[in-house]
């Protein structure tokens, strides 16, 4: 019956009709924009949402659980950009407050959504002992199962590879984040709510990036806007390696994750870039980011979404 519906929908399309899932977003065709240059921006998102009657394994059991992978690395000899952070504090204080904001967001989500099953896996890459103690103390306030482990191999690419590799085994939503993302209190709850509600309506998994990527305001490609529970979201095809999807998306598209092991490798780092790894997911499943940010990359002015005042959340996130 699903194949018959697809054939019927294609037959009706020239007459201005289509068959779509009940209550699914109706992303209308934009003839003047649907050319080769905009295929990834307009045509692919619309096609992925329009006539998908298969479901791709979407179901309650796949959406009621979430595993958060938190990667941290705070040590004096770490090879990072030495420019002063926008907060004016050192990397250790930035990470403490960002991780504290994530813990508070988890607390908020479980208070308001007791039906959500959460687990946190913290992968630390040989941080200085003082920071490790602070990390242990902050994570101990989590109201859900959690664990803190040292990464198997040191290095940014190695930790990315490890988190993605482990995520493949989970029949659950997986949220990958770093120690320099500052989270709004409702971040985890709203990421889960939008994913759960939208993937059920659309019938496919997706990628959620918690803030708009800076490229969206440099290369202004077209987007569809959809309404979530408390904010608008836009279709997009750019994210960093901090995002939410499903463990089976990682498993079934491993070729787009494997080369993240080259991040930080001077000779092969381009192979590990988002453009050559996880951003390729947007050829197959829709991507969304919230117009009102749920978490922000708290490094420099250019890594923040526009018109965002990070200071109140920063002050509220002191451990």
FENSULJO-V689665 format. One record per pair of residues at least 24 apart in sequence whose C-alpha atoms are under 10 Angstrom apart, sorted by the first residue. I is the first residue (numbers start at 1). GAP is how many residues later the second one is. D is the distance in whole Angstrom. If there is no record, write none. Layout:
# FENSULJO-V689665
<<I	GAP	D> <I	GAP	D>>
This chain:
# FENSULJO-V689665
<<1	52	9> <2	49	10> <2	50	9> <2	51	6> <2	52	7> <3	49	10> <3	50	8> <3	51	9> <5	46	8> <5	47	10> <5	48	8> <6	44	10> <6	45	6> <6	46	8> <6	47	8> <7	44	10> <9	41	10> <9	42	7> <10	41	9> <18	32	8> <18	33	8> <19	31	8> <19	32	7> <19	33	10> <19	34	10> <20	29	8> <20	30	6> <20	31	5> <20	32	7> <20	33	8> <20	181	10> <20	182	9> <21	28	9> <21	29	8> <21	30	7> <21	31	8> <21	32	7> <21	34	10> <21	179	10> <21	180	7> <21	181	7> <21	182	8> <22	179	7> <22	180	9> <23	175	10> <23	177	10> <23	178	6> <23	179	8> <24	25	8> <24	26	8> <24	27	10> <24	173	10> <24	174	8> <24	175	9> <24	176	9> <24	177	5> <24	178	5> <24	179	8> <25	24	7> <25	25	8> <25	173	9> <25	176	8> <25	177	7> <25	200	10> <25	201	8> <25	202	9> <26	24	7> <26	176	10> <26	200	10> <27	197	7> <27	198	9> <27	199	9> <28	196	9> <33	189	8> <37	184	10> <38	183	8> <38	184	8> <39	244	10> <40	181	9> <40	182	10> <40	196	9> <40	197	8> <40	242	8> <40	243	7> <41	180	7> <41	181	6> <41	182	6> <41	183	9> <41	194	8> <41	195	7> <41	196	7> <41	241	9> <41	242	10> <42	179	9> <42	180	7> <42	181	7> <42	182	8> <42	193	9> <42	194	9> <44	238	8> <44	239	7> <44	240	8> <44	241	9> <44	242	8> <45	178	9> <45	179	9> <45	190	7> <45	191	9> <45	192	9> <45	237	8> <45	238	8> <45	239	9> <45	240	8> <45	241	6> <45	242	8> <46	178	9> <46	189	10> <46	240	9> <47	237	10> <47	238	10> <47	239	10> <48	154	8> <48	155	9> <48	156	8> <48	234	10> <48	235	9> <48	236	7> <48	237	6> <48	238	7> <49	150	10> <49	152	9> <49	153	6> <49	154	8> <49	155	8> <49	236	9> <49	237	8> <50	152	8> <50	153	10> <51	151	9> <51	152	9> <52	150	7> <52	151	6> <52	152	8> <53	149	9> <53	150	7> <53	151	9> <54	149	7> <54	150	8> <55	144	9> <55	145	8> <55	146	10> <55	147	8> <55	148	4> <55	149	6> <55	150	9> <56	143	10> <56	147	7> <56	148	6> <56	149	7> <56	192	10> <56	193	10> <57	146	8> <57	147	8> <57	148	8> <57	191	9> <58	138	9> <58	141	7> <58	142	7> <58	143	10> <58	144	10> <58	145	6> <58	146	7> <58	147	7> <58	188	10> <59	137	9> <59	140	9> <59	141	7> <59	144	9> <60	136	9> <60	140	9> <61	110	8> <61	111	8> <62	108	9> <62	109	6> <62	110	5> <62	111	7> <62	134	9> <62	184	8> <62	185	9> <62	186	9> <63	53	9> <63	54	9> <63	108	8> <63	109	6> <63	110	6> <63	111	10> <63	129	8> <63	130	10> <63	132	8> <63	133	6> <63	134	10> <63	136	9> <63	137	9> <63	183	8> <64	51	7> <64	52	5> <64	53	6> <64	54	9> <64	107	10> <64	108	7> <64	109	8> <64	128	9> <64	132	8> <65	50	9> <65	51	6> <65	52	5> <65	53	6> <65	54	8> <65	105	9> <65	106	8> <65	107	5> <65	108	6> <65	109	9> <65	127	9> <65	181	10> <66	50	8> <66	51	6> <66	52	5> <66	53	6> <66	54	9> <66	104	9> <66	105	9> <66	106	5> <66	107	5> <66	108	6> <66	109	7> <66	122	10> <66	126	8> <66	178	9> <66	179	10> <66	180	9> <66	181	9> <67	50	8> <67	51	6> <67	52	5> <67	53	6> <67	54	7> <67	78	10> <67	79	10> <67	100	8> <67	103	8> <67	104	10> <67	105	7> <67	106	6> <67	107	5> <67	108	6> <67	109	9> <67	177	10> <67	179	9> <67	180	9> <68	34	10> <68	38	10> <68	50	8> <68	51	6> <68	52	5> <68	53	6> <68	54	8> <68	78	9> <68	95	10> <68	99	9> <68	105	8> <68	106	6> <68	107	5> <68	108	6> <68	109	8> <68	120	9> <68	176	9> <69	50	9> <69	51	6> <69	52	5> <69	53	6> <69	54	7> <69	91	10> <69	94	7> <69	95	9> <69	97	9> <69	98	8> <69	105	7> <69	106	6> <69	107	5> <69	108	6> <69	109	8> <69	173	10> <70	29	9> <70	32	9> <70	50	7> <70	51	6> <70	52	5> <70	53	6> <70	54	8> <70	78	9> <70	93	9> <70	105	8> <70	106	6> <70	107	5> <70	108	6> <70	109	7> <70	172	10> <71	28	10> <71	50	9> <71	51	6> <71	52	5> <71	53	6> <71	54	8> <71	77	10> <71	78	10> <71	79	10> <71	80	9> <71	85	9> <71	88	7> <71	89	8> <71	92	8> <71	105	8> <71	106	6> <71	107	5> <71	108	6> <71	109	9> <71	171	10> <72	27	9> <72	50	7> <72	51	6> <72	52	5> <72	53	6> <72	54	9> <72	55	8> <72	59	10> <72	60	10> <72	63	9> <72	78	10> <72	79	10> <72	84	9> <72	87	9> <72	105	9> <72	106	6> <72	107	5> <72	108	8> <73	50	9> <73	51	6> <73	52	5> <73	53	6> <73	54	5> <73	55	8> <73	58	9> <73	59	9> <73	77	10> <73	78	10> <73	81	9> <73	82	9> <73	83	9> <73	86	10> <73	105	9> <73	106	8> <73	107	10> <74	50	9> <74	51	8> <74	52	8> <74	53	5> <74	54	6> <74	55	9> <74	56	10> <74	57	7> <74	58	9> <74	105	9> <75	50	9> <75	51	7> <75	52	5> <75	53	5> <75	54	9> <75	55	9> <75	56	8> <75	57	10> <76	51	9> <76	52	7> <77	50	10> <77	51	9> <78	48	10> <78	49	9> <78	77	9> <79	76	10> <79	77	10> <79	185	9> <80	184	10> <81	218	10> <83	216	9> <83	217	9> <84	215	8> <84	216	8> <85	213	8> <85	214	5> <85	215	6> <85	216	9> <86	212	7> <86	213	6> <86	214	5> <86	215	6> <86	216	10> <86	217	10> <86	218	10> <86	224	10> <87	211	8> <87	212	8> <87	213	8> <87	214	10> <87	223	9> <87	224	8> <87	227	8> <91	88	9> <91	89	8> <91	208	9> <92	35	9> <92	36	9> <92	38	9> <92	39	7> <92	42	9> <92	87	9> <92	88	10> <93	38	9> <93	87	10> <93	225	9> <93	226	9> <94	85	8> <94	86	7> <94	87	9> <94	88	9> <94	204	8> <94	205	9> <94	220	9> <94	223	10> <94	224	10> <95	36	9> <95	40	9> <95	83	9> <95	84	5> <95	85	5> <95	86	8> <95	87	9> <95	203	9> <96	35	8> <96	38	7> <96	39	7> <96	42	8> <96	83	8> <96	84	9> <96	86	10> <96	221	8> <96	222	8> <96	223	7> <97	41	9> <97	82	9> <97	83	9> <97	84	9> <97	85	7> <97	86	10> <97	216	9> <97	217	7> <97	218	9> <97	219	9> <97	220	5> <97	221	5> <97	222	6> <98	80	9> <98	81	6> <98	82	6> <98	83	6> <98	84	4> <98	85	7> <98	86	10> <98	197	9> <98	198	9> <98	199	9> <98	200	8> <98	215	10> <98	216	8> <98	219	7> <98	220	9> <98	221	9> <99	36	8> <99	39	7> <99	40	8> <99	78	10> <99	79	9> <99	80	6> <99	81	8> <99	82	8> <99	83	7> <99	84	8> <99	218	9> <99	219	10> <99	220	9> <100	35	9> <100	37	10> <100	38	6> <100	39	8> <100	41	9> <100	42	10> <100	79	10> <100	82	9> <100	83	9> <100	214	10> <100	216	9> <100	217	6> <100	218	7> <100	219	6> <101	37	10> <101	80	9> <101	81	6> <101	82	5> <101	83	7> <101	84	7> <101	86	10> <101	194	9> <101	212	8> <101	213	8> <101	215	8> <101	216	5> <101	217	8> <101	218	9> <102	36	10> <102	37	9> <102	40	10> <102	75	9> <102	77	9> <102	79	8> <102	80	7> <102	81	5> <102	82	8> <102	83	8> <102	84	10> <102	85	8> <102	86	8> <102	193	9> <102	215	9> <103	35	8> <103	36	7> <103	37	9> <103	38	7> <103	39	6> <103	40	9> <103	80	9> <103	82	9> <103	85	10> <103	214	10> <104	34	10> <104	37	9> <104	38	8> <104	39	10> <104	79	8> <104	80	9> <104	81	6> <104	82	9> <104	83	10> <104	84	10> <104	213	8> <105	37	10> <105	78	7> <105	79	7> <105	80	4> <105	81	6> <105	82	6> <105	83	6> <105	84	8> <105	85	10> <105	189	10> <106	35	10> <106	36	7> <106	37	8> <106	38	8> <106	77	10> <106	79	8> <106	80	8> <106	81	8> <106	82	6> <106	83	8> <107	34	9> <107	35	7> <107	36	6> <107	37	9> <107	78	8> <107	79	10> <107	81	9> <107	82	10> <108	35	10> <108	76	10> <108	77	6> <108	78	7> <108	79	9> <108	80	8> <108	81	7> <109	76	8> <109	77	7> <109	78	8> <109	79	6> <109	80	5> <109	81	8> <109	83	9> <109	84	10> <110	33	8> <110	34	8> <110	78	9> <110	79	8> <111	32	9> <111	78	10> <112	74	10> <112	77	8> <113	76	7> <113	79	10> <113	80	9> <116	73	9> <116	76	9> <116	77	10> <117	27	8> <117	28	9> <117	55	9> <118	24	10> <118	25	9> <118	26	6> <118	27	7> <118	28	9> <118	54	10> <118	55	10> <118	56	10> <118	70	10> <119	24	9> <119	25	6> <119	26	5> <119	27	6> <119	28	9> <119	55	10> <120	24	8> <120	25	7> <120	26	5> <120	27	7> <120	28	9> <120	54	10> <120	55	9> <121	24	9> <121	25	6> <121	26	5> <121	27	6> <121	28	8> <121	42	9> <121	55	10> <122	24	8> <122	25	6> <122	26	5> <122	27	6> <122	28	8> <122	29	9> <122	41	9> <122	55	10> <122	56	10> <122	57	10> <123	24	9> <123	25	6> <123	26	5> <123	27	6> <123	28	6> <123	29	9> <123	36	7> <123	37	10> <123	39	9> <123	40	8> <123	55	10> <124	24	7> <124	25	6> <124	26	5> <124	27	6> <124	28	10> <124	30	9> <124	35	8> <124	55	10> <125	24	9> <125	25	6> <125	26	5> <125	27	8> <125	28	8> <125	29	6> <125	30	7> <125	31	8> <125	33	9> <125	34	7> <126	24	7> <126	25	8> <126	27	10> <126	28	7> <126	29	9> <134	185	9> <137	182	9> <138	181	7> <155	106	9> <155	107	10> <155	108	9> <155	109	7> <155	110	9> <156	104	9> <156	105	8> <156	106	9> <156	107	6> <156	108	6> <156	109	9> <157	101	10> <157	102	8> <157	103	6> <157	104	4> <157	105	5> <157	106	4> <157	107	6> <157	108	8> <157	112	9> <157	115	8> <158	102	8> <158	103	5> <158	104	8> <158	105	8> <158	106	9> <159	101	9> <159	102	8> <159	104	10> <160	81	8> <160	97	9> <160	98	9> <160	99	10> <160	100	6> <160	101	6> <160	102	9> <160	103	8> <160	112	10> <161	96	7> <161	97	7> <161	98	8> <161	99	6> <161	100	5> <161	101	9> <161	102	9> <162	96	10> <162	98	10> <162	99	9> <164	77	10> <164	83	9> <164	86	7> <164	87	9> <164	90	9> <164	93	7> <164	94	8> <164	96	9> <164	97	10> <165	82	10> <165	85	8> <165	86	8> <165	89	8> <165	92	8> <165	93	8> <166	81	9> <166	84	10> <166	85	10> <167	79	8> <167	80	5> <167	81	8> <167	82	9> <167	83	7> <167	84	8> <168	78	9> <168	79	5> <168	80	6> <168	81	8> <168	82	5> <168	83	5> <168	84	8> <168	85	10> <168	86	8> <169	78	7> <169	79	8> <169	81	9> <169	82	7> <170	76	8> <170	77	5> <170	78	7> <170	80	9> <170	81	9> <171	75	7> <171	76	6> <171	77	6> <171	78	10> <171	80	10> <172	73	9> <172	74	6> <172	75	6> <172	76	8> <173	32	10> <173	71	7> <173	72	6> <173	73	4> <173	74	6> <173	75	9> <173	76	9> <174	69	8> <174	70	6> <174	71	6> <174	72	5> <174	73	6> <174	74	9> <174	75	10> <174	76	9> <175	32	10> <175	33	9> <175	34	10> <175	66	10> <175	67	7> <175	68	6> <175	69	4> <175	70	7> <175	71	8> <175	72	9> <176	33	10> <176	65	7> <176	66	5> <176	67	5> <176	68	6> <176	69	9> <177	33	10> <177	63	10> <177	64	8> <177	65	5> <177	66	7> <177	67	9> <177	118	10> <177	120	10> <178	63	9> <178	64	7> <178	65	10> <178	119	9> <179	118	9> <179	119	9> <180	115	10> <180	116	8> <180	117	6> <180	118	6> <180	119	7> <181	29	9> <181	30	10> <181	61	9> <181	113	10> <181	114	6> <181	115	5> <181	116	5> <181	117	6> <181	118	8> <181	123	10> <182	112	9> <182	113	5> <182	114	5> <182	115	7> <182	116	6> <182	117	10> <182	128	8> <182	131	8> <182	132	8> <182	135	9> <183	27	9> <183	110	9> <183	111	6> <183	112	4> <183	113	7> <183	114	9> <183	115	10> <183	127	10> <183	130	8> <183	131	9> <183	134	9> <184	26	10> <184	109	8> <184	110	5> <184	111	6> <184	112	9> <184	126	10> <184	129	7> <184	130	10> <184	133	10> <185	109	8> <185	110	9> <185	128	9> <185	132	10> <186	108	7> <186	109	9> <187	106	8> <187	107	5> <187	108	7> <188	56	10> <188	106	8> <188	107	9> <189	105	10> <190	38	9> <190	39	8> <190	40	8> <190	41	9> <190	100	10> <190	104	8> <191	37	10> <191	52	10> <191	53	8> <191	54	10> <191	98	10> <191	99	9> <191	103	8> <192	52	9> <192	53	10> <193	35	8> <193	36	8> <193	37	10> <194	33	9> <194	34	6> <194	35	7> <194	36	9> <194	37	10> <194	39	9> <194	94	10> <194	96	10> <195	33	9> <195	49	9> <195	50	8> <195	51	10> <195	93	9> <197	31	9> <197	32	9> <198	28	10> <198	29	10> <198	30	8> <199	87	10> <202	84	10> <204	80	10> <204	81	7> <204	82	8> <205	40	7> <205	41	7> <205	43	9> <205	44	7> <205	79	10> <205	80	6> <205	81	8> <205	82	9> <206	38	8> <206	39	6> <206	40	8> <206	43	8> <206	75	9> <206	76	8> <206	78	9> <206	79	5> <206	80	5> <206	81	6> <206	82	8> <207	28	10> <207	29	9> <207	30	9> <207	32	9> <207	36	7> <207	37	6> <207	38	5> <207	39	8> <207	42	9> <207	71	10> <207	72	9> <207	74	8> <207	75	8> <207	78	7> <207	79	6> <207	80	5> <207	81	6> <207	82	9> <208	25	10> <208	27	9> <208	28	9> <208	31	8> <208	34	9> <208	35	6> <208	36	5> <208	37	7> <208	78	9> <208	79	6> <208	80	5> <208	81	6> <208	82	8> <209	27	9> <209	28	10> <209	29	8> <209	30	6> <209	31	8> <209	32	9> <209	33	7> <209	34	5> <209	35	7> <209	36	9> <209	78	8> <209	79	6> <209	80	5> <209	81	8> <209	84	9> <209	85	9> <209	86	9> <209	87	10> <210	29	9> <210	30	10> <210	32	8> <210	33	7> <210	34	8> <210	78	9> <210	79	6> <210	80	6> <210	81	9> <210	82	9> <210	83	6> <210	84	5> <210	85	5> <210	86	7> <210	87	9> <211	28	9> <211	29	10> <211	31	10> <211	32	9> <211	77	9> <211	78	6> <211	79	6> <211	80	7> <211	81	8> <211	82	5> <211	83	6> <211	84	6> <211	85	6> <211	86	8> <211	92	10> <211	93	8> <211	94	7> <211	95	10> <212	24	8> <212	26	9> <212	27	8> <212	76	9> <212	77	6> <212	78	7> <212	79	7> <212	80	8> <212	81	7> <212	82	10> <212	83	10> <212	84	9> <212	91	10> <212	92	9> <212	93	6> <212	94	9> <213	24	9> <213	25	6> <213	26	6> <213	27	8> <213	76	8> <213	83	10> <213	84	10> <213	89	10> <213	90	8> <213	91	8> <213	92	7> <213	93	10> <214	24	9> <214	25	9> <214	88	7> <214	89	7> <214	90	7> <214	91	6> <214	92	8> <215	24	9> <216	89	10> <217	88	9> <217	89	9> <223	65	10> <224	64	9> <225	63	9> <225	64	10> <225	65	10> <225	66	9> <226	62	9> <226	64	10> <227	63	10> <228	62	9> <230	60	10> <230	62	9> <231	59	7> <231	60	7> <231	61	7> <231	62	9> <231	63	10> <232	56	10> <232	57	9> <232	58	6> <232	59	6> <232	60	7> <233	54	10> <233	55	6> <233	56	5> <233	57	4> <233	58	6> <233	59	8> <233	60	10> <234	53	8> <234	54	5> <234	55	6> <234	56	6> <234	57	7> <235	47	10> <235	51	7> <235	52	6> <235	53	5> <235	54	7> <235	55	9> <236	43	10> <236	46	8> <236	50	8> <236	51	5> <236	52	5> <236	53	7> <236	54	10> <237	38	10> <237	41	10> <237	42	6> <237	43	8> <237	44	8> <237	45	6> <237	46	8> <237	48	10> <237	49	8> <237	50	6> <237	51	8> <237	52	9> <238	36	8> <238	37	8> <238	40	9> <238	41	6> <238	42	9> <238	43	10> <238	44	8> <238	49	8> <238	50	9> <238	51	9> <239	35	7> <239	36	9> <239	39	8> <239	40	7> <239	43	10> <239	48	9> <239	49	9> <239	50	9> <240	33	9> <240	34	6> <240	35	9> <240	38	8> <240	39	8> <240	57	10> <241	32	9> <241	33	7> <241	36	9> <241	37	7> <241	38	9> <242	53	10> <242	55	9> <243	35	10> <243	44	10> <243	46	10> <244	43	10> <245	42	9> <249	32	9> <249	36	9> <250	28	9> <250	31	9> <253	25	9> <253	27	10> <253	28	8> <253	31	10> <254	24	9> <255	25	10> <255	26	10> <256	24	7> <256	25	7> <257	24	10>>
